[in-house]
Amino acid sequence: MRTVSVWGFALLAVTVISLVGLLGVAMVPVMQKVFYNHLLQFLIALAVGTLVGDALLHLIPHVSSRVLQLRLFCVLSLSLYFLSSLFGKC
């Protein structure tokens, strides 16, 4: 593939992803108050969980010499916590 076409596809992908985010922002005034509050709470929880998970998966292995075992433990424990919180509200 030529360099120009790679840059063109990359620019197109970034533009589409950015427009999808703007579409979500544009729909906020149309939503009902109750749905908006639930959506906002979900998005904040998703952002916090993503940042904490990313920090744990990147920083904890630097502390240990057994990197693979520790990463596996972190992924499994975070997955178990997520599943227990997901199914615990049923």
MOWO-V687312 format. One line per field, one symbol per residue. ss: DSSP state (h for helix, s for strand, l for the rest). phi: phi as a letter, one per 40 degrees, with the letter a starting at -180 (. if undefined). A space follows every 10 residues. Layout:
ss=???
phi=???
This chain:
ss=llhhhhhhhh hhhhhhhhhh hhhhhhhhhh llhhhhhhhh hhhhhhhhhh hhhhhhhhhh hhllllhhhh hhhhhhhhhh hhhhhhhlll
phi=.ccccccccc cccccccccc cccccccdcc cccccccccc cccccccccc cccccccccc cccbcccccc cccccccccc cccccccccc
